[in-house]
Amino acid sequence: MTSPRIAVLLPCYNEEAAIAQTIAGFRAAFPDAVIHVYDNNSRDRTIEVARAAGAVVRSERMQGKGNVVRRMFADIEADIYVMADGDATYDASVAPLMVDRLVQEGLDMIVGTRVHEAAEAYRRGHVLGNRAMTGLLASLFGRSFTDIFSGYRVFSRRFVKSFPVLSAGFEIETEISVHALELKMPVGEVETRYFARPEGSASKLNTYRDGFRIAKTIAVLYRIERPMLFFGFIALVLAMMALLLAVPLVVTYFHTGLVPRFPTAILATGLVILASLNLFAGLILDTVVRGRQETRRLAYLAQPGPFRD
């Protein structure tokens, strides 16, 4: 059989100082692969430098990494996709090992688990967010990844072509991981060195802003993937509040036959109604989630499996 077509995908935003080094690293790792650089409205010379380095350069005007990944996955045809950031922080020499493992073991995704060698390479706040999301995914799906936010990944064709990208920003890594876990895809991890950015290259991440977005992603993820637990918990809280309000009223009623605090009785009744609505919303959405999972699974199975000898 012929060798698999490998495409290297590099989403970029203002990476003039690092993109040439990144392209050179992946060119050395995959001499025959096509290297695609997708620029996301850079204000520097990223496009010119990437073209001079021999990459195929395209632009995505909708700002955000998720939008860039959506465009790349739709545009590019290949058997195996290697995706990394264009900031020269990932070790390109590990990519052939990741591809070999994907092929030999018939996997759909390999995650490059970052092992940072410099303190400035990986911020403390991002480490805490990574651990929180990793724990959440483990509780939701029974398994997770060591480095949930790694942007260094290798995909099979059927992963890429069955993945409905919905995220707009850097939450895309979480969505990718959830897609793999939700469909119970065969996946793996490979440790890779994580370097500090080269001089002249600046990170676009903000610890506090991104921390808020991580917390929001966790809440939304829990609501979408486990609606019965999410809305069931709200229903339980509302029912407990109604019970606390109703018990004194019931005791008074049995002793006197009267309901002296009528507004409190109305409030308790309203809380019970809200609890019931949340409970049934959880039941209905749980059925919707199951149907969505079945649809995604069928789209996944419609694509050819990982390339094998």
N, C-alpha and C positions, 0 to 999 in steps of 0.2 A: 504494500500500500504506500501511497505517497506521504511525504511528511506533512504534518498539520500546518495550516496557515496560522502564523502567529502575528497578532497586532499588538503593538505597545501603545497604550493610551495615556496621554499626559495632559490633564487639565491645568491651565495656567492663568495666573493673574499677577501681573507685575513681577515677572521672574527673569528679567533681563540678566541679572548677575549669576543665575544658577542654571538656566535652561540648557545652555550649551554643554555644560558638564554632565547634566542629567542625560541628555541625548547621547553623548559620547559613551557613557556607562552602559546604556541599554544597547547601543550599536555594537559594543564589544561583546555583550552577552548574547545578542541575537543578530548576527551579521546579515541574515536574509529576511529579517522581519521588517514590516513597514511600521515606522514610528510616527504616530499621529499626535500633533500638538493642537489642542483646542484652546484658543485664547478667549478670555472672558473680559473684554473691554479694558485691556491693559493700557496704562498711560505712559509706559516706557517703550523700549525697543524689543520687547519680547518676541514679537512676530518676526522682525528682521533677523534677530539672532537665531531663532529656531529654524528659519528657512536656510540661513547660511550654514547651519549645522547639518542640513540634509533631511530635516523632518518634513512631513506633509502637514501644512498648517491650515487650520480652518478657524472660524470665529463663531462664537455664540453670544448674541447681544443680551439675552436675558441673564441678569446678574445672579450669581450663586452657583456653587459647585454642583448641586443637584440638577440644575438646569443643564449644565455642561455635560454631566454624565448621561442624562436622558438623550441628549443630542448624539453623543458618541455611540451609545448602544444602538440607537436607531440607524445611524449612518453607516457604520463600519461592519463589513462582512469578514468573518474569520472563523477558524475552528477553536482557537484559544486566544483569550484576551488577557494581557498583562496591564494592570492599571497601577499607576503610582503618581505622586505629586511631582511637579516640575521644579522643586526647590533643592534637589540634590541631597536630601536628608536620608533617602533609602539606599540600601546597598544593592545596586543592580546586579552584582555578581552572583547573588543568591537566586535570581529569577529563573535561570535554567534548572536549578534543583526543584524549585516550586512547580515548574511546568512538567518536569519528569515525574514528579510524584502524582500530579493531577492525572497524567496519562496512564501511568502504571497501575494506579489504584482505582481508576475510573471515578474520580471525584468531580464535583461540580464547582468547588471553590477552595482555594488555598489562601489563608490569611497570613500575611507577613507580620508576625508578632515582634514588636519593637523592643530591642534591648539597647537602651541609650548609654552612650559612653561619655557624654558630657552633660553636666548639670543643666546647662541652658537649653539643651535639646528638648527637654520634656518638662513642662511646668507642673508644680505640685498640685495646683487646682485641677488640671486636666487629669492627673493621676487619680484624684479622688472621684471625679466625674466618671472616669473609665470604670473604676471599681463598682460604683453605684449602679451603672447601667449593666455591667456584667452580672451583678447579683440579681438584678431585676429580670434579665433575660433567662437566667438559670431558674428562677422561681416560676416564670411563665411557661417555659418550654422544656424544663428538665435538663437542659444543657445550655452552654454558652460558649464564648470565646475568651481567650486570655486577654486579647487586646481588641476591644469592640470598636474602637475609633481608628484603627489603622487604615490608612489610605492605600496600602500596598497589598494588592490582591491579584490572584490569577483566577480566571473564570472559564468554564466551558461555554460552548455556544448555546446550549439549551438553557443555561442560567441567564445569559444576557438577553436572549430573545424571548424569554418568558417573564421578564422582570418589568412590571409596570411602574416605572420611576415616578413617584409622586412628590418627593421632597424637592425643595428649591435650593436649600443651603447645605451647610456642612453636615446636617443630620442624615445625609445620604448614606454614610457608613452604617449608621444604626438601621436604616431601612433595608440596606443590603443584607445585613446580618439577620434581621427578622424574616426576610423573604426566605433565606436558606433554612432557618430553624422552623418556620411555619410549615414548609413543605417537606421537612425531614430529609433534606438533601444530604448526600454524602459529602462531607467537608473535612478539611484538615488545616493544620497550622505549621508554619516553619519559622523558627526564630531568625531574625535579621537585625543587623546593627542599625542603629538610628543615630545619625550624625547631626551635629549643629549646622545651622545654615551657613553657607559661605559668606564671606565678607561682602557687604553691599546688598544682601538679601534680607528682607524683614518679614516677620510673621504677620499674617492678617488676622490672627485669632486674638480675642480679648477674654481674659479669664472670667470676669464677672458677667459680661454680656453672654458669653457662650455657656457659662454655668447656668444662667437663667434658662437659656434655650435647651440645655440638657434636661433640666428639671421639667420643663414644659413637655419635652419629648417623652420623658418617662410617664408623665400623667396621661398624655394622649395615647401612648402605646398601650398602657394598661386598659384604658377605656375601649380602645379598638379591638384588642386581641382577647381580652377577658371581660366582656360586658356584663356577664352574669355576676362576677365577683365585684366589679366596679359599682354597678347600680344596686346590686344586692346589699353591699355595705351601706350605701346611702339609705336604702329602704330600712335596714336594721336600725340605723341611728334615728331616723324619723319615727319609727315605731316605738323605740325606747322612750323618746321624748313625749310621744302621745300617751304612753303608758304611765309615765311619771305624773303627767298632768291629770290623767283620768282617774287614777287610784283614789285620791282624796274625794273627788266628786262622787265616785261609786259608793264609798264608805258613807258619805253624808246622805246620799240617796236612800241607802238601806236603813239608816237610822231615822230619817225624817220624811222620806218620800218626796223630797224637794231637790231641785238642782239650783242652789243659790248663786253660783258663779257661771251664769249662762255663757258669757264670752269665752271663758276658759274651756267650756264644753265644745263650743264651736271650733276653737283653735285645735283641740285634741282631735276632733273629727277631721279637720282639714289636714292635719299631719298624717292621719291614717290613710286618707285618700292619696296624699302625695307618696307615701310609702308604697301603696299598692301600685301606683303608676310607675314608680321606679322599678319595682319588682317585675312587672310585666314588660317594661321596656328592656330590662336585662334579658328576659326569656326570649323576646322577639329578636333582639340583636344577636343573641347567641346563635340562633338559627341562621341569621343572615351571614354571620362570620363563617359558619360551617359551609354554607353554599359558596361563599367567596373562596374558601380554601379549596373546594372541589374544582371550581373553575380554574384557579391558578395551577392546580395539579395537572389538569387536562392540557392546559397550554404548555406546561413544562414537558409533559410526555409527548407532545406533538413535535418536539424538536429532536434532532439526532443526539445521541449520547456522547460522552467524552471520547475523543479520538483515541483509539487503541491500535496496537500492532496486531 
